[in-house]
Amino acid sequence: MIDVTTAGVTGNGWADDTAALQAVITANPEKRFYLPAGTYKITAPIALGPRQVMEGDSADATRIIQWNPTSDGIAFSGNYWNGGGVRRLMLGTNMTTWGVTFSSGIGLDLYQGGAALVEDVIVQGYQTGVQERECYSTSLRTVQVQFAKTGFLVPPAAGQNYIGTYDDCMAQAPGVASGSVGFNIRLSGGHSFKDCNALGHDTNWLINPVAGQSATYMQFIGCWADGSRGDGWVLDATAGWVNDNEFTSCWAGSSAGRGVVIKAANGNLDGVNWHGGRFFENGRHGFHLMAGKNVHLSHVFIGNNSRSADNTYDGVRVDPGVSEWSVLGCRIGNFGSAQSQRSAYGVNLSGTTANVRIQGNDLRTYGPGKAGIKNTATGSGISISNNL
């Protein structure tokens, strides 16, 4: 491991360390670089190559501060080689106003990484916190992004992104300008997200591949969408494909809009399984299924939604023409909340549909003058049974 302060890097917070830091990295391929506790001023991106690792003492102690308002922080290019990464440091910006994005760049840009590791890192004040492009088996652990318009981004790309893992990551955006997204997944072939939280964005979780690309085979375990200024979770297959994704014990709470919304076009969404978790105290519907097929909710607590207008929006709303979906073993209504606003119907379906199951749910605590199920739908294979 190379201590960068032995190669002319100061870490004193006022001298520009860009040139000295880049020089020692460029001169030592496939090496690890140690940044002792300090503040490292930079004015251009720092480039890391294949198998190179940059690590500090901790995210509180080792701080790399970008002073250029249009520059990225660290650009890692792995050339698909295994290894490399960034650990135990903070990538910040020279924010003059707390909570306002300073740099229009990317805090950490991961490109063509193979089994790269990003661990115990804080990214603050960039337009995009962390971007993962054309990587495979990349791992992000305990990464926090603060005050970014987009916290974590997996963008459209010429190559695929495979089997990345995000564990205990968080995106926070209080005060950030409109249009912010916590986690934006636009291309995936098997990512896993565990215990990740998005807080205070316009959309906390957005899955929206472009035409000709897909977001498939993903797993979400214990993830939160909390306090969105719009919708909490948005699965948008109006352009690309969103198929075969699993959600286990994931939550959507206190959004100004809907807790979860699913929309699609041209049959682009096929396969969403949501097991457990809660959709609670959202401004509009708890769960809104606008399009798609093979969408299944099981054992989800959906309570006290319609926060923006009492007794107006439903626990589960399914638009006309949507088929092949189910709601099984859920508790839906108004319970376990101190707020005065109440959701209206438990499950509301209408129009032409087919192959629907609403079974084994507790729907007793619906809104005043409403019902546990409002069913004006017509079609074949509609099974409604054993509900309270």
Secondary structure, DSSP 4 states (H G I P E B T S, - for coil): -EEGGGGT---EEEEE-HHHHHHHHHTSTT-EEEE-SEEEEESSPEEE-TT-EEEES-TTTEEEEE--TT--SEEEE-TT-B--EEEEEEEEE--SSTTS--EEEEEEEEES-BS-EEEEEEEESEEEEEEEES-BS-EEEEEEEES-SEEEEE---SS--BS-EEES-EEE-TTPPSS-EEEEES-EES-EEES-EEES-SEEEEE-PPTT-EEES-EEES-EEES-SS-SEEEEESSSEEEEEEEEEEEEES-SS-SEEEEESTT-EEEEEEEEEEEES-SS-SEEE-S-EEEEEES-EEES--TTSTTTS-SEEE-TT--SEEEES-EEES-S---S-----SEEEEEEEEEEEEES-B---PPTT--SEEEEEEEEEEEEES--
